[in-house]
Every structure is written in structure tokens, then in C-alpha cells.
């Protein structure tokens, strides 16, 4: 992995933590290369730990709607496992789990961090193809906002 990517990707986590009372889970010891299969299998265990952390926060008075779980790549599996576990054990689902879209495995974390740094929203428009978009045929189509400040339904 190029060092400039690694810095940019970790910068996104710094930005998230700079916003306020945030926690991050470093599972590097359980996800080391070269054994992808082992890393994948460990996502379930890390998901259980994240669920225990979230339950502890909830029982300590943190409102569940304030918990936003962000997972990228294998971390998205962790987010899903933790959400399923906490919902199954205490009956409270996470209100928000985010997996940055994988337009590129390298760029997903960078794009997501940009949505934190830049309050201008990233808007996607439903469109059949690029040419229709360029010609303005999709201007009235459904829109979706990407990133940290996405409105919840």
C-alpha cells in the first residue's frame, strides 16, 4: 500500500475523531496480511467486541441514535456483525451503519473523509448513463447524498 494512501486513509479517522466524542477500533493485530481468510474470520469476533462496547455506551447513558458505526472493506463486515449482535442481544439496532461506497478500494476512505472535511455535500443522481447525465436528461431524477452528513430516513 502506498504510504500517501495510508496517510490519507488514516486522516479520515482523525477527522471523524476531531468532530467530537468518537471512538475507533484498531483491529490491526487480527487483520494482518498475508492471511486474508483469517482476517475475514476475525471480523465476527471484532464485531462482537464492538457490540459490547456499544452496549456499554448505551447502558452508560449514550442514546443509541448517537451511535454511528463506520466500516470500510472488512470493517463493513464488522459493522454489520456488531449491528446484528447488539440488535439480537439487547433489542436495540444501530440507527446508522455506513460503508463508504467502493468506487475504488483505495479512494473510498478518502472520499468519505472528504465528506467530513468539506460540508458541501456529494450528490449522486440516478441516471442510465454518463451521456444522459452530461446532456441534463437526469436533472429531475432521484438524488442521493453520500457521506457523513447524509440525512437519515
BAVOBA-709698 format. One line per field, with one value per residue: residue number from 0; z, y, x of N, C-alpha, C in turn. Coordinates in Angstrom, 2 decimals, always signed. Each point is the difference from the previous one (the first is absolute). Layout:
! residues N
num = c(NUM ...)
nup = c(Z ...)
nnorth = c(Y ...)
neast = c(X ...)
caup = c(Z ...)
canorth = c(Y ...)
caeast = c(X ...)
cup = c(Z ...)
cnorth = c(Y ...)
ceast = c(X ...)
//
This chain:
! residues 153
num = c(0 1 2 3 4 5 6 7 8 9 10 11 12 13 14 15 16 17 18 19 20 21 22 23 24 25 26 27 28 29 30 31 32 33 34 35 36 37 38 39 40 41 42 43 44 45 46 47 48 49 50 51 52 53 54 55 56 57 58 59 60 61 62 63 64 65 66 67 68 69 70 71 72 73 74 75 76 77 78 79 80 81 82 83 84 85 86 87 88 89 90 91 92 93 94 95 96 97 98 99 100 101 102 103 104 105 106 107 108 109 110 111 112 113 114 115 116 117 118 119 120 121 122 123 124 125 126 127 128 129 130 131 132 133 134 135 136 137 138 139 140 141 142 143 144 145 146 147 148 149 150 151 152)
nup = c(+0.00 -0.91 +0.47 -1.17 -0.49 +0.61 -0.25 -1.27 -0.01 +0.68 -0.91 -0.74 +0.64 -0.27 -1.22 -0.05 +0.52 -0.91 -0.52 +0.84 +0.75 -0.66 -0.33 -0.08 -0.83 +0.55 -1.08 -0.14 +1.28 -0.26 -0.70 +0.54 -1.01 -0.53 +1.12 -1.18 -0.16 +0.66 -0.74 -1.06 +0.42 +0.21 -1.15 +0.09 +0.41 -0.93 -0.84 +0.63 -0.12 -1.24 -0.11 +0.64 -0.76 -1.07 +0.42 +0.26 -1.19 -0.54 +0.69 -0.54 -0.85 -0.87 -0.60 -0.28 -0.14 +1.04 -0.06 -0.63 -0.56 -0.20 -1.06 -0.29 -1.12 +0.59 +0.22 -1.26 -0.11 +0.58 -0.73 -1.04 +0.30 +0.26 -1.11 -0.65 +0.56 -0.10 -1.21 -0.21 +0.60 -0.40 -1.26 -0.07 -1.17 -0.69 +0.21 +0.10 -1.09 -0.16 -1.26 +0.03 -1.01 -0.53 -0.27 +1.00 +0.14 -0.81 -0.88 +0.34 +0.70 -1.08 -0.85 +0.83 +0.13 -1.31 +0.18 +0.78 -0.79 -1.01 +0.54 -1.14 -0.26 +0.03 -1.13 +0.07 -1.31 +0.17 -0.79 -1.20 -0.37 -0.18 -1.22 +0.51 +0.92 -0.89 -0.68 +1.31 -0.57 +0.95 -0.34 -0.46 -0.21 +0.65 +1.14 +0.23 +1.29 -0.28 +0.98 +0.80 -0.82 -0.40 -0.54 +1.22 -0.43)
nnorth = c(-1.17 +0.92 +0.57 +0.65 -1.18 -0.67 +1.05 +0.02 -1.32 +0.01 +0.94 -0.88 -0.93 +0.71 +0.19 -1.27 -0.36 +0.87 -0.66 -0.91 -0.50 -0.38 -1.24 -0.56 -1.03 -0.23 -0.68 +0.81 -0.27 +0.16 +0.99 -0.45 +0.53 -1.17 -0.18 +0.29 -1.31 +0.06 +1.02 -0.61 -1.13 +0.83 +0.34 -1.26 -0.39 +0.75 -0.49 -1.15 +0.29 +0.38 -1.09 -0.64 +0.62 -0.22 -1.24 -0.01 +0.57 -0.87 -1.02 +0.70 -0.06 -0.58 +0.92 -1.10 +1.04 +0.17 -1.30 +0.35 -1.18 +0.25 -0.76 -0.18 -0.58 -0.68 +1.25 -0.03 -1.13 +0.60 +1.08 -0.80 -0.71 +1.15 +0.52 -1.12 -0.01 +1.30 -0.08 -1.09 +0.60 +1.28 -0.38 +0.56 +0.29 -0.06 +1.29 +0.00 -0.76 +0.44 -0.37 +0.76 +0.56 -1.20 +1.30 -0.07 -1.13 +0.64 +0.42 -1.11 -0.35 +0.30 -0.53 -1.05 +0.01 +0.12 -0.92 -0.33 +0.08 -0.37 +1.03 +0.32 -0.31 -1.30 +0.44 -1.14 -0.11 -0.58 -0.75 -0.22 +1.16 +0.07 -0.45 -0.77 -0.30 -0.12 -0.65 -0.30 -1.22 +0.09 +1.27 -0.57 -0.83 -1.17 +0.60 -0.26 +0.22 +0.12 -0.81 +0.66 +0.97 -1.25 +0.45 -0.29 -1.15)
neast = c(+0.85 -0.23 +1.09 -0.11 -0.41 +0.96 +0.75 -0.43 +0.10 +1.13 +0.25 -0.72 +0.69 +1.09 -0.52 -0.35 +1.15 +0.41 -1.04 +0.42 -0.97 +1.08 -0.27 +1.18 -0.13 +1.19 -0.33 +1.05 +0.06 -1.29 +0.54 +1.09 +0.65 +0.14 -0.61 -0.52 +0.05 +1.12 +0.40 -0.51 +0.53 +1.01 -0.60 -0.42 +1.21 +0.58 -0.92 +0.27 +1.28 -0.24 -0.76 +0.95 +0.90 -0.76 -0.20 +1.30 +0.17 -0.86 +0.51 +1.00 -1.02 +0.81 -0.70 -0.69 -0.84 +0.81 -0.25 +1.11 -0.25 +1.29 -0.20 +1.26 -0.36 +0.95 +0.30 -0.46 +0.72 +1.02 -0.25 -0.14 +1.09 +0.60 -0.51 +0.26 +1.20 +0.17 -0.51 +0.72 +1.01 -0.05 -0.22 +1.18 -0.55 +1.14 -0.09 +1.34 +0.12 +1.23 -0.10 +1.11 -0.67 +0.10 +0.06 +0.79 +0.63 +0.81 -0.91 -0.64 +1.05 +0.70 -0.90 -0.11 +1.31 -0.07 -0.96 +1.01 +1.06 -0.76 -0.63 +0.60 -1.23 +0.31 -0.51 -0.66 -0.08 -1.19 +0.76 -0.53 +0.56 +1.31 -0.26 -0.95 +0.92 +0.97 -0.95 +0.02 -0.05 +0.88 -0.07 -1.12 +1.01 -0.18 +0.22 +1.27 +0.10 +1.28 +0.33 +0.78 -0.32 -0.06 -1.11 -0.43 -0.50)
caup = c(+0.00 -0.04 +1.27 -0.09 +0.21 +1.40 +0.76 -0.33 +0.57 +1.44 +0.24 +0.11 +1.36 +0.83 -0.19 +0.72 +1.43 +0.31 +0.07 +1.33 +0.84 -0.86 +0.32 -1.15 +0.35 -0.79 +0.03 -0.83 +0.44 -0.45 -1.44 -0.71 -1.20 -1.32 +0.08 -0.13 +0.55 +1.45 +0.26 -0.22 +1.09 +1.22 -0.01 +0.88 +1.39 +0.22 +0.03 +1.34 +0.91 -0.27 +0.58 +1.46 +0.23 -0.23 +1.09 +1.18 -0.18 +0.15 +1.43 +0.73 -0.25 -1.37 -0.76 -1.14 -1.26 -0.14 -0.39 -1.45 -0.22 -1.35 -0.32 -1.37 -0.43 +1.01 +1.09 -0.26 +0.56 +1.45 +0.32 -0.14 +1.08 +1.29 -0.02 +0.17 +1.36 +1.01 -0.20 +0.48 +1.44 +0.84 -0.72 -0.45 -1.20 -0.29 -0.93 -1.20 -0.33 -1.29 -0.75 -1.13 -1.27 -0.56 -1.36 -0.10 +1.33 +0.52 +0.13 +0.82 +1.28 -0.27 -0.30 +1.21 +0.87 -0.61 +0.39 +1.37 -0.08 -0.88 +0.29 -1.25 -0.12 -1.21 -0.44 -1.14 -0.70 -0.71 -1.43 -0.72 -0.53 +0.12 -1.06 +0.42 +1.08 -0.57 -0.78 +0.91 -0.03 +1.30 +1.02 +0.86 +0.57 +1.43 +0.42 +1.28 +0.56 +0.54 +1.02 +1.43 +0.30 -0.69 +0.82 +0.31 -0.33)
canorth = c(+1.17 +1.20 +0.72 +1.17 -0.48 -0.37 +1.23 +0.58 -0.83 +0.22 +1.37 +0.01 -0.36 +1.15 +0.98 -0.48 +0.16 +1.42 +0.56 -0.01 -1.18 -1.16 -1.11 -0.84 -1.33 -0.40 -1.47 -0.36 -1.26 -1.13 +0.09 +0.12 -0.77 -0.43 -0.96 +0.67 -0.86 +0.18 +1.34 -0.03 -0.76 +0.80 +1.09 -0.37 +0.23 +1.44 +0.50 -0.26 +0.97 +1.32 -0.04 +0.12 +1.40 +0.82 -0.27 +0.69 +1.43 +0.19 -0.15 +1.12 +1.20 +0.51 -0.35 -0.85 +0.75 +0.71 -0.95 -0.14 -0.97 +0.14 -1.09 +0.01 -1.28 -1.00 +0.73 +0.02 -1.25 +0.20 +0.86 -0.80 -1.01 +0.66 +0.43 -1.18 -0.52 +0.88 -0.08 -1.31 -0.18 +0.97 +0.46 +1.39 +0.04 +1.24 +0.81 +0.30 -0.73 +0.51 -0.62 +0.89 -0.72 -0.44 +0.43 -0.48 -0.44 +1.00 +1.32 +0.05 +0.67 +1.40 +0.71 +0.14 +1.02 +1.31 +0.42 +0.53 +1.24 +0.96 -0.08 -0.05 -1.39 -0.76 -0.41 -0.91 +0.06 -1.23 +0.25 -1.23 +0.00 +1.28 +0.91 +0.59 +0.93 +1.18 +0.74 +0.56 -0.77 -0.64 +1.05 -0.14 -1.35 -0.12 +0.37 -0.58 +0.69 -0.94 +0.44 +0.15 +0.85 -0.52 +0.08 -1.30 -0.09)
caeast = c(-0.85 +0.82 -0.05 -0.87 -1.36 -0.15 -0.18 -1.29 -1.06 -0.01 -0.46 -1.46 -0.34 +0.34 -1.05 -1.17 +0.25 +0.10 -1.35 -0.58 +0.19 -0.02 +0.88 +0.33 +0.48 +1.16 +0.04 +1.15 +0.62 -0.81 -0.26 +1.27 +0.31 -0.49 -1.10 -1.28 -1.06 +0.01 -0.51 -1.44 -0.63 +0.08 -0.98 -1.11 +0.43 +0.14 -1.38 -0.54 +0.64 -0.59 -1.35 +0.15 +0.35 -1.20 -0.95 +0.52 -0.29 -1.44 -0.32 +0.61 -0.79 +0.09 -1.20 +0.37 -0.02 +1.27 +1.05 +0.17 +1.07 +0.54 +0.91 +0.49 +0.54 -0.35 -0.64 -1.44 -0.50 +0.01 -1.14 -1.22 -0.05 -0.26 -1.40 -0.85 +0.17 -0.62 -1.44 -0.43 +0.20 -0.71 -1.17 +0.13 +0.85 +0.72 -0.79 +0.77 +1.22 +0.45 +1.09 +0.26 -0.15 +1.27 +0.31 +1.37 +0.39 +0.94 -0.58 -1.21 +0.30 +0.37 -1.24 -0.80 +0.62 -0.26 -1.35 +0.09 +0.79 -0.67 -1.43 -0.73 -0.40 +0.25 -1.32 -0.08 -1.28 -0.33 +0.07 +0.31 +1.35 +0.72 -0.42 -1.28 +0.30 +0.66 -1.00 -0.99 -1.24 -0.23 -0.07 -1.17 +0.01 +0.29 +1.35 +0.44 +1.16 +0.99 +0.93 -0.28 -1.15 -1.18 -1.22 -0.59 -1.43)
cup = c(+0.00 +1.28 -0.08 +0.17 +1.48 +0.85 -0.27 +0.63 +1.50 +0.36 +0.13 +1.42 +0.97 -0.10 +0.75 +1.49 +0.41 +0.14 +1.41 +0.76 -0.82 +0.47 -1.28 +0.52 -0.94 +0.09 -0.86 +0.40 -0.49 -1.51 -0.84 -1.22 +0.38 +0.04 -0.01 +0.63 +1.51 +0.37 -0.16 +1.15 +1.31 +0.02 +0.93 +1.45 +0.31 +0.04 +1.35 +1.00 -0.20 +0.58 +1.52 +0.35 -0.15 +1.10 +1.28 -0.08 +0.23 +1.47 +0.85 -0.29 -1.39 -0.76 -1.24 -1.34 -0.25 -0.45 -1.50 -0.22 -1.46 -0.22 -1.46 -0.30 +1.02 +1.22 -0.20 +0.51 +1.53 +0.43 -0.08 +1.09 +1.34 +0.06 +0.23 +1.45 +1.03 -0.13 +0.56 +1.54 +0.87 -0.72 -0.45 -1.23 -0.07 -0.98 -1.30 -0.07 -1.39 -0.52 -1.18 -1.32 -0.62 -1.47 -0.32 +1.42 +0.66 +0.29 +0.95 +1.33 -0.18 -0.31 +1.25 +0.92 -0.56 +0.37 +1.43 -0.02 -0.73 +0.22 -1.26 -0.28 -1.36 -0.43 -1.23 -0.59 -0.73 -1.49 -0.70 -0.52 +0.08 -1.03 +0.37 +1.10 -0.55 -0.77 +0.86 +0.04 +1.36 +1.13 +0.96 +0.64 +1.49 +0.28 +1.33 +0.44 +0.63 +1.18 +1.40 +0.27 -0.79 +0.93 +0.19 -0.34 +1.19)
cnorth = c(+1.24 +0.81 +1.22 -0.39 -0.29 +1.24 +0.61 -0.78 +0.21 +1.42 +0.06 -0.36 +1.13 +1.07 -0.39 +0.24 +1.46 +0.65 +0.03 -1.27 -1.27 -1.03 -0.74 -1.31 -0.34 -1.50 -0.52 -1.34 -1.23 -0.01 +0.04 -0.91 -0.96 -0.83 +0.70 -0.83 +0.13 +1.37 +0.02 -0.72 +0.79 +1.15 -0.28 +0.31 +1.49 +0.65 -0.19 +1.01 +1.40 +0.07 +0.14 +1.45 +0.88 -0.21 +0.71 +1.50 +0.28 -0.09 +1.11 +1.32 +0.60 -0.45 -0.80 +0.74 +0.77 -0.92 -0.19 -0.91 +0.11 -1.13 +0.04 -1.36 -1.08 +0.66 +0.12 -1.28 +0.10 +0.83 -0.78 -1.04 +0.66 +0.48 -1.16 -0.51 +0.89 -0.03 -1.31 -0.10 +0.99 +0.63 +1.45 +0.02 +1.32 +0.79 +0.21 -0.83 +0.45 -0.82 +0.93 -0.76 -0.33 +0.36 -0.47 -0.39 +1.02 +1.32 +0.09 +0.73 +1.46 +0.83 +0.21 +1.06 +1.40 +0.49 +0.53 +1.36 +1.10 -0.14 +0.08 -1.46 -0.59 -0.57 -0.90 +0.08 -1.31 +0.31 -1.29 -0.06 +1.41 +1.02 +0.68 +1.03 +1.30 +0.86 +0.58 -0.74 -0.60 +1.02 -0.16 -1.38 +0.03 +0.34 -0.68 +0.73 -1.03 +0.63 +0.17 +0.75 -0.41 +0.09 -1.38 +0.02 -0.47)
ceast = c(+0.90 -0.15 -0.92 -1.46 -0.23 -0.22 -1.36 -1.13 -0.08 -0.40 -1.51 -0.42 +0.34 -1.10 -1.27 +0.18 +0.08 -1.38 -0.55 +0.34 -0.12 +1.00 +0.32 +0.57 +1.14 +0.13 +1.15 +0.62 -0.77 -0.21 +1.26 +0.09 +1.12 -1.27 -1.36 -1.12 -0.07 -0.55 -1.52 -0.71 +0.02 -1.00 -1.16 +0.36 +0.12 -1.39 -0.65 +0.57 -0.57 -1.40 +0.05 +0.33 -1.24 -1.03 +0.45 -0.28 -1.48 -0.40 +0.60 -0.73 +0.10 -1.24 +0.40 +0.02 +1.29 +1.13 -0.02 +1.20 +0.44 +1.00 +0.38 +0.61 -0.38 -0.66 -1.50 -0.65 -0.08 -1.21 -1.31 -0.15 -0.33 -1.45 -0.96 +0.07 -0.69 -1.51 -0.56 +0.08 -0.76 -1.19 +0.03 +0.91 +0.78 -0.87 +0.76 +1.27 +0.40 +1.16 +0.26 -0.05 +1.35 +0.12 +1.41 +0.40 +0.92 -0.71 -1.19 +0.24 +0.34 -1.24 -0.83 +0.60 -0.24 -1.40 -0.03 +0.68 -0.77 -1.50 -0.86 -0.31 +0.37 -1.35 +0.13 -1.40 -0.22 -0.08 +0.42 +1.43 +0.58 -0.48 -1.32 +0.21 +0.58 -1.00 -1.11 -1.32 -0.35 -0.21 -1.17 -0.09 +0.31 +1.46 +0.31 +1.27 +0.92 +0.73 -0.54 -1.29 -1.24 -1.20 -0.57 -1.47 -0.78)
//
